[in-house]
């Protein structure tokens, strides 16, 4: 069971790293896109307007990736619960440590 849990937590850490990368990239996007507090000139409005398609694509990709990573995370959480349930059935709701201590 410990090996399965270790594998599962490694997979969860990979998903967390992907979410961290996504957060970083979106932070860069926000810093680049919203460099002005207010759009005060027509040139600033035009620059922002010309980048509309790029912004839409970025937001759609962000949404898709977040959705995918959250689904992966849900699967891993469900796998953890399955391992926990199998362990409880095997050890009669006792932990591995309780089983070891009872054998001494």
N, CA, C and O atoms as CSV, one atom per row, in Angstrom:
chain,resi,resn,atom,element,x,y,z
A,1,UNK,N,N,0.812,-1.184,0.000
A,1,UNK,CA,C,0.000,0.000,0.000
A,1,UNK,C,C,0.863,1.259,0.000
A,1,UNK,O,O,0.538,2.222,-0.695
A,2,UNK,N,N,1.944,1.272,0.756
A,2,UNK,CA,C,2.792,2.458,0.814
A,2,UNK,C,C,3.348,2.823,-0.549
A,2,UNK,O,O,3.451,4.004,-0.882
A,3,UNK,N,N,3.711,1.811,-1.347
A,3,UNK,CA,C,4.233,2.077,-2.683
A,3,UNK,C,C,3.165,2.725,-3.553
A,3,UNK,O,O,3.454,3.666,-4.291
A,4,UNK,N,N,1.930,2.226,-3.471
A,4,UNK,CA,C,0.835,2.813,-4.247
A,4,UNK,C,C,0.577,4.252,-3.815
A,4,UNK,O,O,0.325,5.124,-4.647
A,5,UNK,N,N,0.641,4.489,-2.518
A,5,UNK,CA,C,0.440,5.855,-2.022
A,5,UNK,C,C,1.570,6.779,-2.468
A,5,UNK,O,O,1.322,7.923,-2.849
A,6,UNK,N,N,2.802,6.291,-2.422
A,6,UNK,CA,C,3.933,7.099,-2.877
A,6,UNK,C,C,3.782,7.461,-4.346
A,6,UNK,O,O,4.005,8.608,-4.734
A,7,UNK,N,N,3.400,6.478,-5.169
A,7,UNK,CA,C,3.178,6.745,-6.593
A,7,UNK,C,C,2.076,7.777,-6.783
A,7,UNK,O,O,2.197,8.693,-7.596
A,8,UNK,N,N,1.016,7.618,-6.030
A,8,UNK,CA,C,-0.121,8.528,-6.132
A,8,UNK,C,C,0.275,9.950,-5.744
A,8,UNK,O,O,-0.096,10.905,-6.427
A,9,UNK,N,N,1.020,10.097,-4.660
A,9,UNK,CA,C,1.430,11.429,-4.240
A,9,UNK,C,C,2.425,12.046,-5.221
A,9,UNK,O,O,2.431,13.264,-5.399
A,10,UNK,N,N,3.260,11.239,-5.855
A,10,UNK,CA,C,4.151,11.758,-6.901
A,10,UNK,C,C,3.335,12.297,-8.072
A,10,UNK,O,O,3.647,13.355,-8.618
A,11,UNK,N,N,2.292,11.568,-8.454
A,11,UNK,CA,C,1.426,12.016,-9.541
A,11,UNK,C,C,0.691,13.300,-9.156
A,11,UNK,O,O,0.508,14.183,-9.993
A,12,UNK,N,N,0.276,13.406,-7.918
A,12,UNK,CA,C,-0.392,14.621,-7.447
A,12,UNK,C,C,0.585,15.795,-7.456
A,12,UNK,O,O,0.201,16.912,-7.801
A,13,UNK,N,N,1.833,15.558,-7.085
A,13,UNK,CA,C,2.841,16.618,-7.115
A,13,UNK,C,C,3.079,17.114,-8.536
A,13,UNK,O,O,3.291,18.309,-8.744
A,14,UNK,N,N,3.046,16.210,-9.519
A,14,UNK,CA,C,3.202,16.610,-10.921
A,14,UNK,C,C,2.048,17.525,-11.330
A,14,UNK,O,O,2.261,18.544,-11.986
A,15,UNK,N,N,0.839,17.162,-10.944
A,15,UNK,CA,C,-0.320,17.998,-11.263
A,15,UNK,C,C,-0.185,19.359,-10.591
A,15,UNK,O,O,-0.499,20.384,-11.197
A,16,UNK,N,N,0.281,19.375,-9.339
A,16,UNK,CA,C,0.472,20.644,-8.628
A,16,UNK,C,C,1.502,21.515,-9.345
A,16,UNK,O,O,1.317,22.727,-9.457
A,17,UNK,N,N,2.590,20.903,-9.834
A,17,UNK,CA,C,3.602,21.656,-10.576
A,17,UNK,C,C,3.007,22.247,-11.849
A,17,UNK,O,O,3.316,23.382,-12.211
A,18,UNK,N,N,2.158,21.484,-12.528
A,18,UNK,CA,C,1.505,21.992,-13.738
A,18,UNK,C,C,0.610,23.179,-13.409
A,18,UNK,O,O,0.580,24.160,-14.152
A,19,UNK,N,N,-0.120,23.093,-12.297
A,19,UNK,CA,C,-0.969,24.209,-11.884
A,19,UNK,C,C,-0.130,25.426,-11.508
A,19,UNK,O,O,-0.515,26.558,-11.802
A,20,UNK,N,N,1.014,25.205,-10.859
A,20,UNK,CA,C,1.916,26.313,-10.521
A,20,UNK,C,C,2.438,26.981,-11.793
A,20,UNK,O,O,2.494,28.208,-11.870
A,21,UNK,N,N,2.819,26.178,-12.791
A,21,UNK,CA,C,3.280,26.732,-14.068
A,21,UNK,C,C,2.181,27.557,-14.724
A,21,UNK,O,O,2.435,28.640,-15.252
A,22,UNK,N,N,0.972,27.041,-14.687
A,22,UNK,CA,C,-0.168,27.745,-15.264
A,22,UNK,C,C,-0.396,29.078,-14.552
A,22,UNK,O,O,-0.686,30.090,-15.189
A,23,UNK,N,N,-0.264,29.066,-13.235
A,23,UNK,CA,C,-0.418,30.295,-12.447
A,23,UNK,C,C,0.652,31.313,-12.837
A,23,UNK,O,O,0.361,32.500,-12.983
A,24,UNK,N,N,1.879,30.850,-13.004
A,24,UNK,CA,C,2.976,31.741,-13.370
A,24,UNK,C,C,2.746,32.365,-14.735
A,24,UNK,O,O,2.890,33.576,-14.907
A,25,UNK,N,N,2.385,31.529,-15.709
A,25,UNK,CA,C,2.157,32.026,-17.066
A,25,UNK,C,C,0.996,33.017,-17.081
A,25,UNK,O,O,1.057,34.037,-17.768
A,26,UNK,N,N,-0.052,32.722,-16.330
A,26,UNK,CA,C,-1.185,33.646,-16.298
A,26,UNK,C,C,-0.794,34.951,-15.607
A,26,UNK,O,O,-1.287,36.016,-15.975
A,27,UNK,N,N,0.076,34.878,-14.621
A,27,UNK,CA,C,0.581,36.095,-13.985
A,27,UNK,C,C,1.329,36.968,-14.977
A,27,UNK,O,O,1.177,38.190,-14.976
A,28,UNK,N,N,2.139,36.339,-15.826
A,28,UNK,CA,C,2.843,37.086,-16.870
A,28,UNK,C,C,1.840,37.716,-17.833
A,28,UNK,O,O,1.990,38.871,-18.231
A,29,UNK,N,N,0.820,36.950,-18.200
A,29,UNK,CA,C,-0.213,37.450,-19.103
A,29,UNK,C,C,-0.884,38.687,-18.507
A,29,UNK,O,O,-1.076,39.687,-19.199
A,30,UNK,N,N,-1.235,38.617,-17.236
A,30,UNK,CA,C,-1.889,39.756,-16.577
A,30,UNK,C,C,-0.958,40.967,-16.563
A,30,UNK,O,O,-1.387,42.087,-16.844
A,31,UNK,N,N,0.313,40.743,-16.237
A,31,UNK,CA,C,1.271,41.853,-16.180
A,31,UNK,C,C,1.448,42.500,-17.553
A,31,UNK,O,O,1.547,43.722,-17.659
A,32,UNK,N,N,1.488,41.676,-18.608
A,32,UNK,CA,C,1.657,42.206,-19.963
A,32,UNK,C,C,0.382,42.864,-20.486
A,32,UNK,O,O,0.434,43.920,-21.116
A,33,UNK,N,N,-0.749,42.241,-20.222
A,33,UNK,CA,C,-2.012,42.703,-20.790
A,33,UNK,C,C,-2.544,43.940,-20.093
A,33,UNK,O,O,-3.050,44.855,-20.743
A,34,UNK,N,N,-2.435,43.970,-18.805
A,34,UNK,CA,C,-3.024,45.065,-18.041
A,34,UNK,C,C,-1.930,45.950,-17.449
A,34,UNK,O,O,-1.869,46.171,-16.240
A,35,UNK,N,N,-1.070,46.448,-18.331
A,35,UNK,CA,C,0.037,47.285,-17.870
A,35,UNK,C,C,-0.441,48.690,-17.492
A,35,UNK,O,O,0.270,49.426,-16.807
A,36,UNK,N,N,-1.637,49.058,-17.936
A,36,UNK,CA,C,-2.209,50.358,-17.580
A,36,UNK,C,C,-3.342,50.152,-16.582
A,36,UNK,O,O,-4.110,49.196,-16.689
A,37,UNK,N,N,-3.438,51.053,-15.615
A,37,UNK,CA,C,-4.567,51.009,-14.687
A,37,UNK,C,C,-5.839,51.414,-15.424
A,37,UNK,O,O,-6.888,50.792,-15.261
A,38,UNK,N,N,-5.736,52.447,-16.224
A,38,UNK,CA,C,-6.839,52.920,-17.064
A,38,UNK,C,C,-6.314,53.152,-18.469
A,38,UNK,O,O,-5.160,53.540,-18.653
A,39,UNK,N,N,-7.153,52.918,-19.451
A,39,UNK,CA,C,-6.794,53.238,-20.830
A,39,UNK,C,C,-7.177,54.694,-21.056
A,39,UNK,O,O,-8.358,55.027,-21.156
A,40,UNK,N,N,-6.163,55.563,-21.137
A,40,UNK,CA,C,-6.440,57.002,-21.185
A,40,UNK,C,C,-6.289,57.600,-22.572
A,40,UNK,O,O,-6.793,58.692,-22.835
A,41,UNK,N,N,-5.599,56.895,-23.466
A,41,UNK,CA,C,-5.437,57.426,-24.821
A,41,UNK,C,C,-6.041,56.451,-25.823
A,41,UNK,O,O,-6.230,55.269,-25.536
A,42,UNK,N,N,-6.339,56.977,-27.003
A,42,UNK,CA,C,-6.890,56.128,-28.056
A,42,UNK,C,C,-5.854,55.089,-28.498
A,42,UNK,O,O,-6.219,53.979,-28.884
A,43,UNK,N,N,-4.591,55.436,-28.443
A,43,UNK,CA,C,-3.535,54.482,-28.806
A,43,UNK,C,C,-3.546,53.282,-27.856
A,43,UNK,O,O,-3.417,52.141,-28.301
A,44,UNK,N,N,-3.698,53.527,-26.565
A,44,UNK,CA,C,-3.771,52.433,-25.588
A,44,UNK,C,C,-4.995,51.557,-25.845
A,44,UNK,O,O,-4.918,50.334,-25.738
A,45,UNK,N,N,-6.116,52.178,-26.182
A,45,UNK,CA,C,-7.336,51.423,-26.490
A,45,UNK,C,C,-7.119,50.567,-27.733
A,45,UNK,O,O,-7.517,49.403,-27.759
A,46,UNK,N,N,-6.492,51.132,-28.762
A,46,UNK,CA,C,-6.231,50.391,-30.001
A,46,UNK,C,C,-5.280,49.222,-29.771
A,46,UNK,O,O,-5.493,48.138,-30.314
A,47,UNK,N,N,-4.244,49.425,-28.981
A,47,UNK,CA,C,-3.296,48.344,-28.682
A,47,UNK,C,C,-4.013,47.210,-27.967
A,47,UNK,O,O,-3.824,46.039,-28.294
A,48,UNK,N,N,-4.832,47.564,-26.995
A,48,UNK,CA,C,-5.585,46.544,-26.262
A,48,UNK,C,C,-6.574,45.843,-27.189
A,48,UNK,O,O,-6.704,44.619,-27.143
A,49,UNK,N,N,-7.258,46.591,-28.013
A,49,UNK,CA,C,-8.240,46.016,-28.937
A,49,UNK,C,C,-7.614,45.088,-29.961
A,49,UNK,O,O,-8.203,44.061,-30.299
A,50,UNK,N,N,-6.433,45.425,-30.462
A,50,UNK,CA,C,-5.767,44.565,-31.451
A,50,UNK,C,C,-5.341,43.233,-30.844
A,50,UNK,O,O,-5.185,42.247,-31.564
A,51,UNK,N,N,-5.155,43.198,-29.549
A,51,UNK,CA,C,-4.720,41.963,-28.886
A,51,UNK,C,C,-5.902,41.121,-28.407
A,51,UNK,O,O,-5.703,40.121,-27.718
A,52,UNK,N,N,-7.124,41.510,-28.759
A,52,UNK,CA,C,-8.321,40.813,-28.277
A,52,UNK,C,C,-8.281,39.321,-28.597
A,52,UNK,O,O,-8.538,38.497,-27.719
A,53,UNK,N,N,-7.965,38.963,-29.828
A,53,UNK,CA,C,-7.954,37.547,-30.232
A,53,UNK,C,C,-6.932,36.761,-29.413
A,53,UNK,O,O,-7.202,35.639,-28.985
A,54,UNK,N,N,-5.770,37.349,-29.200
A,54,UNK,CA,C,-4.733,36.691,-28.394
A,54,UNK,C,C,-5.222,36.486,-26.958
A,54,UNK,O,O,-4.992,35.431,-26.367
A,55,UNK,N,N,-5.881,37.471,-26.411
A,55,UNK,CA,C,-6.400,37.376,-25.042
A,55,UNK,C,C,-7.467,36.294,-24.946
A,55,UNK,O,O,-7.492,35.521,-23.988
A,56,UNK,N,N,-8.346,36.241,-25.941
A,56,UNK,CA,C,-9.402,35.228,-25.950
A,56,UNK,C,C,-8.800,33.834,-26.009
A,56,UNK,O,O,-9.223,32.943,-25.271
A,57,UNK,N,N,-7.817,33.637,-26.878
A,57,UNK,CA,C,-7.154,32.330,-26.997
A,57,UNK,C,C,-6.496,31.954,-25.677
A,57,UNK,O,O,-6.628,30.820,-25.215
A,58,UNK,N,N,-5.789,32.899,-25.069
A,58,UNK,CA,C,-5.125,32.620,-23.792
A,58,UNK,C,C,-6.137,32.203,-22.731
A,58,UNK,O,O,-5.919,31.231,-22.008
A,59,UNK,N,N,-7.236,32.932,-22.638
A,59,UNK,CA,C,-8.243,32.625,-21.618
A,59,UNK,C,C,-8.895,31.270,-21.870
A,59,UNK,O,O,-9.157,30.531,-20.921
A,60,UNK,N,N,-9.161,30.931,-23.132
A,60,UNK,CA,C,-9.737,29.623,-23.450
A,60,UNK,C,C,-8.766,28.499,-23.098
A,60,UNK,O,O,-9.168,27.476,-22.543
A,61,UNK,N,N,-7.483,28.693,-23.423
A,61,UNK,CA,C,-6.485,27.677,-23.096
A,61,UNK,C,C,-6.336,27.533,-21.587
A,61,UNK,O,O,-6.223,26.418,-21.078
A,62,UNK,N,N,-6.334,28.639,-20.876
A,62,UNK,CA,C,-6.251,28.600,-19.417
A,62,UNK,C,C,-7.422,27.806,-18.847
A,62,UNK,O,O,-7.234,26.945,-17.988
A,63,UNK,N,N,-8.618,28.093,-19.321
A,63,UNK,CA,C,-9.810,27.390,-18.844
A,63,UNK,C,C,-9.705,25.894,-19.127
A,63,UNK,O,O,-9.978,25.074,-18.250
A,64,UNK,N,N,-9.308,25.535,-20.357
A,64,UNK,CA,C,-9.202,24.119,-20.726
A,64,UNK,C,C,-8.167,23.391,-19.871
A,64,UNK,O,O,-8.420,22.281,-19.402
A,65,UNK,N,N,-7.014,24.004,-19.668
A,65,UNK,CA,C,-5.967,23.372,-18.864
A,65,UNK,C,C,-6.386,23.241,-17.403
A,65,UNK,O,O,-6.152,22.205,-16.779
A,66,UNK,N,N,-6.999,24.282,-16.860
A,66,UNK,CA,C,-7.464,24.196,-15.467
A,66,UNK,C,C,-8.488,23.075,-15.330
A,66,UNK,O,O,-8.439,22.302,-14.373
A,67,UNK,N,N,-9.397,22.985,-16.265
A,67,UNK,CA,C,-10.426,21.937,-16.236
A,67,UNK,C,C,-9.764,20.558,-16.287
A,67,UNK,O,O,-10.125,19.667,-15.519
A,68,UNK,N,N,-8.804,20.385,-17.185
A,68,UNK,CA,C,-8.123,19.101,-17.339
A,68,UNK,C,C,-7.344,18.734,-16.065
A,68,UNK,O,O,-7.413,17.595,-15.605
A,69,UNK,N,N,-6.611,19.690,-15.501
A,69,UNK,CA,C,-5.819,19.403,-14.306
A,69,UNK,C,C,-6.709,19.099,-13.106
A,69,UNK,O,O,-6.376,18.237,-12.293
A,70,UNK,N,N,-7.822,19.789,-12.989
A,70,UNK,CA,C,-8.738,19.519,-11.878
A,70,UNK,C,C,-9.357,18.138,-12.028
A,70,UNK,O,O,-9.541,17.433,-11.036
A,71,UNK,N,N,-9.682,17.740,-13.262
A,71,UNK,CA,C,-10.195,16.381,-13.484
A,71,UNK,C,C,-9.150,15.341,-13.089
A,71,UNK,O,O,-9.475,14.341,-12.449
A,72,UNK,N,N,-7.886,15.579,-13.475
A,72,UNK,CA,C,-6.809,14.659,-13.101
A,72,UNK,C,C,-6.684,14.581,-11.581
A,72,UNK,O,O,-6.523,13.496,-11.023
A,73,UNK,N,N,-6.757,15.712,-10.927
A,73,UNK,CA,C,-6.657,15.753,-9.473
A,73,UNK,C,C,-7.821,15.004,-8.827
A,73,UNK,O,O,-7.623,14.283,-7.850
A,74,UNK,N,N,-9.021,15.164,-9.357
A,74,UNK,CA,C,-10.179,14.422,-8.849
A,74,UNK,C,C,-9.962,12.917,-8.969
A,74,UNK,O,O,-10.301,12.164,-8.057
A,75,UNK,N,N,-9.398,12.482,-10.091
A,75,UNK,CA,C,-9.129,11.050,-10.282
A,75,UNK,C,C,-8.140,10.543,-9.234
A,75,UNK,O,O,-8.310,9.456,-8.681
A,76,UNK,N,N,-7.119,11.333,-8.971
A,76,UNK,CA,C,-6.108,10.927,-7.987
A,76,UNK,C,C,-6.702,10.880,-6.581
A,76,UNK,O,O,-6.375,9.991,-5.794
A,77,UNK,N,N,-7.563,11.825,-6.271
A,77,UNK,CA,C,-8.224,11.813,-4.960
A,77,UNK,C,C,-9.100,10.576,-4.831
A,77,UNK,O,O,-9.120,9.934,-3.781
A,78,UNK,N,N,-9.822,10.240,-5.891
A,78,UNK,CA,C,-10.652,9.027,-5.870
A,78,UNK,C,C,-9.793,7.774,-5.719
A,78,UNK,O,O,-10.174,6.842,-5.011
A,79,UNK,N,N,-8.629,7.747,-6.386
A,79,UNK,CA,C,-7.722,6.607,-6.242
A,79,UNK,C,C,-7.247,6.496,-4.800
A,79,UNK,O,O,-7.146,5.394,-4.260
A,80,UNK,N,N,-6.955,7.628,-4.178
A,80,UNK,CA,C,-6.534,7.621,-2.778
A,80,UNK,C,C,-7.629,7.022,-1.902
A,80,UNK,O,O,-7.353,6.195,-1.033
A,81,UNK,N,N,-8.871,7.442,-2.136
A,81,UNK,CA,C,-9.982,6.910,-1.338
A,81,UNK,C,C,-10.150,5.407,-1.557
A,81,UNK,O,O,-10.484,4.680,-0.621
A,82,UNK,N,N,-9.921,4.936,-2.782
A,82,UNK,CA,C,-10.004,3.498,-3.054
A,82,UNK,C,C,-8.916,2.740,-2.304
A,82,UNK,O,O,-9.173,1.676,-1.739
A,83,UNK,N,N,-7.706,3.283,-2.299
A,83,UNK,CA,C,-6.603,2.655,-1.570
A,83,UNK,C,C,-6.915,2.640,-0.078
A,83,UNK,O,O,-6.698,1.636,0.601
A,84,UNK,N,N,-7.422,3.755,0.423
A,84,UNK,CA,C,-7.773,3.856,1.834
A,84,UNK,C,C,-8.865,2.849,2.197
A,84,UNK,O,O,-8.796,2.206,3.244
A,85,UNK,N,N,-9.865,2.715,1.336
A,85,UNK,CA,C,-10.959,1.781,1.584
A,85,UNK,C,C,-10.447,0.342,1.559
A,85,UNK,O,O,-10.829,-0.468,2.402
A,86,UNK,N,N,-9.580,0.022,0.591
A,86,UNK,CA,C,-9.017,-1.324,0.507
A,86,UNK,C,C,-8.162,-1.624,1.732
A,86,UNK,O,O,-8.173,-2.742,2.246
A,87,UNK,N,N,-7.428,-0.630,2.193
A,87,UNK,CA,C,-6.592,-0.804,3.377
A,87,UNK,C,C,-7.451,-1.030,4.614
A,87,UNK,O,O,-7.131,-1.877,5.449
A,88,UNK,N,N,-8.537,-0.280,4.734
A,88,UNK,CA,C,-9.438,-0.444,5.880
A,88,UNK,C,C,-10.050,-1.832,5.893
A,88,UNK,O,O,-10.181,-2.451,6.948
A,89,UNK,N,N,-10.422,-2.317,4.723
A,89,UNK,CA,C,-11.015,-3.656,4.639
A,89,UNK,C,C,-9.982,-4.718,4.993
A,89,UNK,O,O,-10.297,-5.706,5.657
A,90,UNK,N,N,-8.747,-4.508,4.546
A,90,UNK,CA,C,-7.686,-5.491,4.794
A,90,UNK,C,C,-7.306,-5.548,6.267
A,90,UNK,O,O,-7.070,-6.626,6.813
A,91,UNK,N,N,-7.246,-4.377,6.913
A,91,UNK,CA,C,-6.780,-4.318,8.294
A,91,UNK,C,C,-7.915,-4.090,9.288
A,91,UNK,O,O,-7.652,-3.817,10.460
A,92,UNK,N,N,-9.138,-4.192,8.862
A,92,UNK,CA,C,-10.262,-4.026,9.779
A,92,UNK,C,C,-10.319,-2.657,10.410
A,92,UNK,O,O,-10.512,-2.533,11.620
A,93,UNK,N,N,-10.148,-1.598,9.580
A,93,UNK,CA,C,-10.180,-0.206,10.036
A,93,UNK,C,C,-9.028,0.149,10.959
A,93,UNK,O,O,-9.095,1.166,11.649
A,94,UNK,N,N,-7.977,-0.651,10.996
A,94,UNK,CA,C,-6.778,-0.304,11.763
A,94,UNK,C,C,-5.722,0.183,10.798
A,94,UNK,O,O,-5.754,-0.158,9.615
A,95,UNK,N,N,-4.798,0.967,11.283
A,95,UNK,CA,C,-3.708,1.433,10.447
A,95,UNK,C,C,-2.654,0.348,10.352
A,95,UNK,O,O,-2.674,-0.627,11.103
A,96,UNK,N,N,-1.728,0.531,9.412
A,96,UNK,CA,C,-0.615,-0.410,9.278
A,96,UNK,C,C,0.172,-0.494,10.579
A,96,UNK,O,O,0.610,-1.578,10.966
A,97,UNK,N,N,0.360,0.641,11.262
A,97,UNK,CA,C,1.122,0.659,12.506
A,97,UNK,C,C,0.427,-0.154,13.583
A,97,UNK,O,O,1.086,-0.845,14.360
A,98,UNK,N,N,-0.884,-0.080,13.637
A,98,UNK,CA,C,-1.623,-0.862,14.630
A,98,UNK,C,C,-1.446,-2.348,14.363
A,98,UNK,O,O,-1.328,-3.139,15.300
A,99,UNK,N,N,-1.427,-2.727,13.108
A,99,UNK,CA,C,-1.256,-4.132,12.748
A,99,UNK,C,C,0.147,-4.605,13.148
A,99,UNK,O,O,0.312,-5.711,13.665
A,100,UNK,N,N,1.139,-3.772,12.908
A,100,UNK,CA,C,2.515,-4.138,13.256
A,100,UNK,C,C,2.655,-4.260,14.769
A,100,UNK,O,O,3.258,-5.213,15.262
A,101,UNK,N,N,2.094,-3.286,15.518
A,101,UNK,CA,C,2.205,-3.302,16.976
A,101,UNK,C,C,1.494,-4.502,17.584
A,101,UNK,O,O,1.952,-5.021,18.602
A,102,UNK,N,N,0.414,-4.954,17.011
A,102,UNK,CA,C,-0.313,-6.104,17.539
A,102,UNK,C,C,0.433,-7.414,17.305
A,102,UNK,O,O,0.205,-8.389,18.021
A,103,UNK,N,N,1.314,-7.449,16.321
A,103,UNK,CA,C,2.070,-8.664,16.016
A,103,UNK,C,C,3.296,-8.819,16.905
A,103,UNK,O,O,3.935,-9.870,16.864
A,104,UNK,N,N,3.640,-7.851,17.679
A,104,UNK,CA,C,4.857,-7.916,18.511
A,104,UNK,C,C,4.631,-8.687,19.755
A,104,UNK,O,O,5.547,-8.838,20.564
